Amino acid sequence: MKLGVYNAILHDRSPPEAIEVIAGLGLEGIELNSGGFLPPVHIPTFDDILTSDAARDDFLAQFEGTGVSIAGLNCNGNPLHPNGVIGDAHAQDVRRSIRLANRLGQHRVVTMSGLPGGEPGATRPNWIVNAWNSGALDVLDFQWEIATPFWREIDALARDLDVKVALELHPQNLVFNPAGIRELVERTGATNVGVELDASHLFWQQMDPVAVVRDLGPLVFHAAAKDVRVNPAAAVYGVLDNRFRRLDPSEDRVNLGGDEWVNEWPKESAWDFVALGRGHDTAFWAQFLTALHEVDPEMIVNIEHEDVSLGRVEGLEVAAGVLKAAAQAADV
């Protein structure tokens, strides 16, 4: 089992500096962002690598002797967004990431299933949270009609290039739980599309990540180590707490493509992303790693740090300590 870091939290550093941080944590992998919601900051020669062996070899050379190697690519975004400025760009990033993975000798690309609009002519995605009425099922039928040919195409490209595409089970996507990935596979006949098992989004949906790993088995291709703490406010607002604030253009905010931006997190929130160990203890993470090891002894598990109460490196240090202790306890 290979333990590493998803590099987005280290985009403020150069690639050699990011590699140095990860090596200093006693970890051995770096999952590189390759597009989607975030630009490929640590792959400045992306286009050249696709066509030039010399550019590829120069890029790979920076990892030699560091003890850190590439541990997958990540292009999380919405490739099915009805606004082509966003959807077409993110879809192309998925295709380019698969091609880049093949060029770099990588076999895992992480992304999201995406989410279309709810009807012809829509300009915004429409997430059906609870399809209790027939209209909601009509929306889902329409969305699957959009998603199926796209993912059939992506699966074929990935299969041709010996790459597995791992979809994060992320809410506000068409595929956000085991039923969704099974429906996608059934509709497309996919062989090279499966799941990136990020425990965090399962926690706040009140799912058990260990049970999900064992339920999906070989459909789990890749994993992320990120924790969630459910707060007392959940008793009042529930886990679908929607008290977000729109940030003003004058405020520091993250663009998601087109004119879509990350909002401010609710105050006294129902739940928060936290560093490993701050929501679930080492014993849980040992069980999580054990379940992943049962699926694939060579599974890659990368820390994703989004605990806003901790600094960039500080949060990675906390998470790495818990993850390494869990790996030792699980003997994986």
C-alpha positions as CSV (number, residue, x, y, z in Angstrom):
1,M,0.0,0.0,0.0
2,K,1.3,3.4,-1.0
3,L,0.6,6.5,1.2
4,G,0.9,10.0,-0.2
5,V,-0.6,13.5,-0.5
6,Y,-2.9,15.1,-3.0
7,N,-0.9,18.2,-4.0
8,A,-3.5,20.9,-4.2
9,I,-2.7,22.1,-0.6
10,L,0.9,22.5,-1.8
11,H,0.2,24.6,-4.9
12,D,1.8,27.6,-3.1
13,R,5.2,25.8,-3.5
14,S,7.3,24.7,-6.5
15,P,7.2,21.0,-7.4
16,P,10.6,20.3,-5.8
17,E,9.5,22.1,-2.6
18,A,6.2,20.1,-2.5
19,I,8.1,16.9,-3.0
20,E,10.4,17.9,-0.2
21,V,7.5,18.4,2.2
22,I,6.0,15.0,1.3
23,A,9.3,13.2,1.8
24,G,9.7,15.0,5.1
25,L,6.4,13.6,6.2
26,G,7.6,10.0,5.6
27,L,5.2,9.6,2.7
28,E,6.0,8.4,-0.8
29,G,3.4,9.5,-3.2
30,I,2.1,12.8,-4.8
31,E,-1.2,12.9,-6.6
32,L,-0.9,15.7,-9.1
33,N,-3.8,18.0,-10.0
34,S,-4.2,17.9,-13.8
35,G,-7.1,20.3,-14.4
36,G,-10.8,20.6,-13.7
37,F,-11.7,22.9,-10.8
38,L,-8.0,23.7,-10.3
39,P,-5.2,24.3,-12.8
40,P,-2.3,21.8,-13.1
41,V,0.1,24.1,-11.2
42,H,2.8,21.4,-10.7
43,I,2.7,20.2,-14.4
44,P,3.8,23.4,-16.2
45,T,4.9,21.4,-19.3
46,F,1.6,19.5,-19.6
47,D,1.2,20.1,-23.4
48,D,4.9,19.3,-24.1
49,I,4.8,16.0,-22.2
50,L,1.9,14.8,-24.3
51,T,4.0,15.0,-27.5
52,S,7.7,15.1,-26.4
53,D,9.6,12.2,-24.8
54,A,12.3,14.7,-23.8
55,A,9.8,16.8,-21.9
56,R,8.3,13.7,-20.3
57,D,11.7,12.5,-19.2
58,D,12.7,16.0,-17.8
59,F,9.4,16.1,-15.8
60,L,9.9,12.6,-14.3
61,A,13.6,13.4,-13.5
62,Q,12.6,15.7,-10.7
63,F,11.3,12.8,-8.7
64,E,14.4,10.7,-9.0
65,G,16.2,10.1,-5.7
66,T,13.5,11.9,-3.7
67,G,11.7,8.8,-2.3
68,V,8.5,10.4,-3.7
69,S,6.8,9.3,-6.9
70,I,3.7,10.2,-8.8
71,A,0.6,8.5,-7.2
72,G,-2.1,9.3,-9.7
73,L,-3.6,12.4,-11.4
74,N,-6.6,14.4,-10.2
75,C,-8.9,16.5,-12.4
76,N,-12.0,16.8,-10.3
77,G,-14.6,19.0,-12.0
78,N,-17.9,18.8,-13.7
79,P,-17.5,17.4,-17.2
80,L,-21.3,17.3,-17.6
81,H,-22.0,20.9,-16.7
82,P,-24.7,22.3,-19.0
83,N,-22.7,25.5,-19.5
84,G,-20.2,24.5,-22.1
85,V,-17.7,27.1,-20.9
86,I,-17.3,24.8,-17.8
87,G,-18.5,21.4,-18.9
88,D,-16.6,21.2,-22.2
89,A,-13.4,22.5,-20.6
90,H,-13.6,20.0,-17.7
91,A,-14.5,17.1,-20.1
92,Q,-11.5,17.9,-22.1
93,D,-9.4,18.0,-19.0
94,V,-10.5,14.4,-18.2
95,R,-9.5,13.3,-21.7
96,R,-6.1,15.1,-21.5
97,S,-5.5,13.7,-18.0
98,I,-6.0,10.1,-19.2
99,R,-3.5,10.8,-22.1
100,L,-1.1,12.4,-19.7
101,A,-1.3,9.4,-17.3
102,N,-0.4,7.1,-20.1
103,R,2.6,9.2,-21.0
104,L,3.8,9.3,-17.4
105,G,3.3,5.5,-16.8
106,Q,0.4,6.2,-14.5
107,H,-2.7,4.1,-14.3
108,R,-5.1,6.2,-12.1
109,V,-7.0,9.4,-12.9
110,V,-9.3,10.8,-10.3
111,T,-12.3,12.9,-11.3
112,M,-16.1,13.2,-10.6
113,S,-19.0,11.9,-12.6
114,G,-20.3,15.4,-13.2
115,L,-23.9,16.7,-13.0
116,P,-26.0,17.9,-16.0
117,G,-28.9,20.3,-15.9
118,G,-32.3,18.9,-15.2
119,E,-33.9,19.5,-18.6
120,P,-33.1,20.6,-22.2
121,G,-31.9,24.2,-22.2
122,A,-30.8,24.2,-18.6
123,T,-27.7,26.4,-17.7
124,R,-27.1,25.1,-14.1
125,P,-26.6,21.6,-12.8
126,N,-29.5,20.1,-10.9
127,W,-28.8,17.6,-8.1
128,I,-31.7,15.4,-7.2
129,V,-31.2,14.7,-3.5
130,N,-34.3,12.6,-2.9
131,A,-36.3,11.4,-5.9
132,W,-39.6,10.8,-4.0
133,N,-41.7,12.3,-6.9
134,S,-42.1,11.3,-10.5
135,G,-40.7,14.7,-11.7
136,A,-37.5,14.0,-10.0
137,L,-37.1,10.6,-11.7
138,D,-37.8,12.4,-15.0
139,V,-34.8,14.6,-14.3
140,L,-32.6,11.6,-13.5
141,D,-33.7,9.9,-16.7
142,F,-32.6,13.0,-18.6
143,Q,-29.3,13.3,-16.8
144,W,-28.4,9.6,-17.4
145,E,-29.1,10.2,-21.1
146,I,-26.4,12.9,-21.0
147,A,-24.0,11.0,-18.8
148,T,-24.1,7.6,-20.5
149,P,-22.5,8.4,-23.9
150,F,-19.9,10.6,-22.3
151,W,-18.7,7.9,-19.8
152,R,-18.9,5.2,-22.4
153,E,-16.5,7.3,-24.5
154,I,-14.2,8.0,-21.5
155,D,-14.2,4.3,-20.6
156,A,-13.1,3.4,-24.1
157,L,-10.3,5.9,-24.1
158,A,-9.1,4.8,-20.6
159,R,-9.2,1.2,-21.6
160,D,-7.1,1.9,-24.8
161,L,-4.5,3.7,-22.7
162,D,-4.4,1.3,-19.8
163,V,-5.8,3.8,-17.3
164,K,-8.4,3.4,-14.6
165,V,-10.7,6.4,-14.0
166,A,-11.7,6.7,-10.3
167,L,-14.8,8.8,-9.6
168,E,-15.0,10.5,-6.2
169,L,-18.4,9.7,-4.6
170,H,-19.1,13.4,-4.1
171,P,-22.5,14.9,-3.5
172,Q,-23.7,17.3,-6.2
173,N,-22.7,14.7,-8.8
174,L,-24.8,12.2,-10.5
175,V,-22.7,9.4,-9.0
176,F,-22.3,10.0,-5.2
177,N,-22.9,6.6,-3.7
178,P,-22.6,2.8,-4.5
179,A,-25.9,2.7,-6.3
180,G,-24.8,5.5,-8.7
181,I,-21.5,3.9,-9.7
182,R,-23.2,0.5,-10.3
183,E,-25.9,2.2,-12.5
184,L,-23.1,4.0,-14.5
185,V,-21.3,0.7,-15.0
186,E,-24.5,-1.1,-16.0
187,R,-25.5,1.6,-18.5
188,T,-22.1,2.0,-20.1
189,G,-20.6,-1.5,-19.8
190,A,-17.6,0.2,-18.3
191,T,-14.5,-1.8,-17.4
192,N,-12.1,1.1,-16.6
193,V,-14.4,3.4,-14.6
194,G,-14.7,2.9,-10.8
195,V,-14.4,4.7,-7.6
196,E,-12.0,6.9,-5.7
197,L,-12.9,6.1,-2.1
198,D,-12.8,9.4,-0.3
199,A,-14.1,8.7,3.2
200,S,-15.0,12.3,4.0
201,H,-18.0,12.7,1.8
202,L,-19.3,9.3,2.9
203,F,-19.0,10.4,6.6
204,W,-21.3,13.4,6.3
205,Q,-23.8,11.4,4.2
206,Q,-24.0,9.1,7.3
207,M,-22.3,6.2,5.4
208,D,-19.7,3.8,6.7
209,P,-16.6,4.0,4.4
210,V,-15.4,0.6,5.5
211,A,-18.8,-1.0,4.6
212,V,-18.7,0.9,1.3
213,V,-15.3,-0.4,0.4
214,R,-16.4,-4.0,1.1
215,D,-19.6,-3.5,-0.8
216,L,-17.9,-2.1,-3.9
217,G,-14.9,-4.4,-3.8
218,P,-13.0,-4.3,-7.1
219,L,-14.8,-1.2,-8.2
220,V,-12.6,0.7,-5.7
221,F,-9.5,1.8,-7.7
222,H,-8.0,4.6,-5.5
223,A,-8.5,6.2,-2.1
224,A,-8.3,9.5,-0.3
225,A,-7.7,10.0,3.4
226,K,-9.8,13.0,4.6
227,D,-11.8,13.2,7.8
228,V,-15.0,14.8,8.8
229,R,-16.3,16.0,12.2
230,V,-20.1,16.1,12.7
231,N,-20.8,19.1,15.0
232,P,-23.7,19.7,17.5
233,A,-25.3,22.1,15.0
234,A,-26.2,19.0,12.9
235,A,-28.9,18.3,15.5
236,V,-30.7,21.5,14.4
237,Y,-29.7,21.9,10.7
238,G,-29.0,18.4,9.6
239,V,-26.1,17.3,7.4
240,L,-27.7,19.1,4.4
241,D,-27.0,22.4,6.2
242,N,-27.2,25.0,3.4
243,R,-26.3,28.2,5.1
244,F,-23.6,29.2,2.7
245,R,-22.7,32.8,2.0
246,R,-22.0,34.2,-1.5
247,L,-18.6,35.8,-1.5
248,D,-18.2,39.3,-3.0
249,P,-15.9,39.7,-6.0
250,S,-13.7,41.9,-3.8
251,E,-13.1,39.0,-1.4
252,D,-10.6,36.1,-1.8
253,R,-12.5,33.3,-3.5
254,V,-11.8,30.3,-5.7
255,N,-13.2,30.0,-9.2
256,L,-14.8,26.8,-10.3
257,G,-15.0,27.7,-14.0
258,G,-17.0,30.3,-15.9
259,D,-18.8,32.5,-13.3
260,E,-19.1,29.9,-10.6
261,W,-17.2,30.3,-7.3
262,V,-16.7,28.6,-3.9
263,N,-19.0,30.1,-1.3
264,E,-18.2,30.8,2.4
265,W,-18.7,27.8,4.7
266,P,-21.6,28.2,7.2
267,K,-20.8,29.6,10.6
268,E,-21.1,27.0,13.4
269,S,-21.6,24.4,10.7
270,A,-23.3,21.1,11.0
271,W,-20.0,19.4,9.9
272,D,-16.5,20.3,8.9
273,F,-13.6,18.7,7.0
274,V,-10.9,18.0,9.5
275,A,-7.4,16.5,9.6
276,L,-7.3,12.7,10.1
277,G,-7.9,11.8,13.8
278,R,-10.0,14.9,14.5
279,G,-13.2,13.2,13.4
280,H,-12.4,9.5,13.6
281,D,-9.6,7.9,15.6
282,T,-6.6,5.9,14.4
283,A,-8.4,2.6,15.0
284,F,-11.0,3.6,12.4
285,W,-8.4,4.5,9.9
286,A,-6.7,1.2,10.5
287,Q,-9.9,-0.6,9.6
288,F,-10.3,1.6,6.5
289,L,-6.8,0.7,5.3
290,T,-7.4,-3.0,6.1
291,A,-10.5,-3.0,3.9
292,L,-8.7,-1.2,1.1
293,H,-5.8,-3.7,1.3
294,E,-8.3,-6.6,1.0
295,V,-9.5,-5.1,-2.3
296,D,-6.0,-4.3,-3.6
297,P,-2.7,-4.7,-1.7
298,E,-1.2,-2.1,-4.0
299,M,-3.9,0.5,-3.3
300,I,-2.8,4.1,-3.3
301,V,-4.1,6.3,-0.4
302,N,-3.5,10.0,-0.5
303,I,-4.1,12.6,2.2
304,E,-6.3,15.5,1.2
305,H,-6.0,18.4,3.6
306,E,-8.9,20.8,3.9
307,D,-8.9,21.5,7.7
308,V,-9.1,25.3,7.8
309,S,-8.0,25.4,11.4
310,L,-4.6,24.1,10.5
311,G,-1.9,25.4,8.3
312,R,-0.9,23.7,5.0
313,V,2.0,21.7,6.3
314,E,0.7,21.6,9.9
315,G,-2.4,19.8,8.7
316,L,-0.4,17.4,6.6
317,E,1.8,16.6,9.6
318,V,-1.3,15.7,11.8
319,A,-2.8,13.6,9.0
320,A,0.4,11.8,8.1
321,G,1.0,10.9,11.8
322,V,-2.5,9.3,12.0
323,L,-2.3,7.6,8.6
324,K,1.1,6.1,9.3
325,A,0.1,4.9,12.7
326,A,-3.0,3.3,11.2
327,A,-1.0,1.6,8.5
328,Q,1.3,0.2,11.2
329,A,-1.7,-1.0,13.2
330,A,-3.3,-2.6,10.2
331,D,0.1,-4.1,9.1
332,V,-0.4,-2.9,5.5
